[in-house]
């Protein structure tokens, strides 16, 4: 399992949290996802043989949130 913390500057409320957790959690290979409103991060534990970090970024972006990759 791989664990990654992703910065998502647009996270501001529980709706954001539920939206992102639902989308990322639905991906095959994602074991655990937790959104933190402060400090605006998404912690993901996933099998990198089943799902790519780019697919996780895409799931977040499809919900309308930008991922800070720098």
Secondary structure, DSSP 4 states (H G I P E B T S, - for coil): -EEEEEE-TT--SHHHHHHHHHHHHTSTTEEEEEEETTTTEEEEEE-TTTS-HHHHHHHHHHTT---B--
